[in-house]
Amino acid sequence: MSSAPVTLRYEGDGEFRAVSGFWAARADRSFVVGETYRMVEHHDRSTASHNHYFASLANAWASLPDELLEVYPTVEHLRKKALINKGYRDERSIVCASKAEAERMAAFIKPMDDYAIVTFREAVVRVWTAKSQSMKAMGNRDFQQSKSDVLDFVDDLLGVERGSTARSEAA
């Protein structure tokens, strides 16, 4: 069975039909007649929402005060560090033999990913990396929530009313 979606149209009376011959052939390759399948509605991510998000971030980054440019030298640094800070991250902990070893390990790891947040406390190194917001990695609902959370983070960073960054792109 394939995990690729098949586009269907609801015809009423509990029946679904492939919207074209192409989708019918895909369904024939993917499913077995007489088997039972569970369906879940899928909402594609809006290209307009995706574009709005990245344009809003670019505008916000361009208005960062100079003292924040060292922390966020590019719009991608801003986006990924905002994702990490809002909890859209993968975490790894490395336990070292000593605090000095943890400090060396953190210094060694940091250059491997410019966007990661690498810290150490006592003998433990923590590495946080941003989760991907690609269409494959993050569905519509999760993307919309992460978009909102990241734009709120940026508003807080800039000291403006929440929602300002999202509105500024449209202006």
Beta strands, then each sheet from edge to edge (+ up, - down):
strand 1: 8-12
strand 2: 15-18
strand 3: 89-95
strand 4: 117-121
strand 5: 124-130
sheet 1: 1+ 2-
sheet 2: 3+ 5- 4+
end
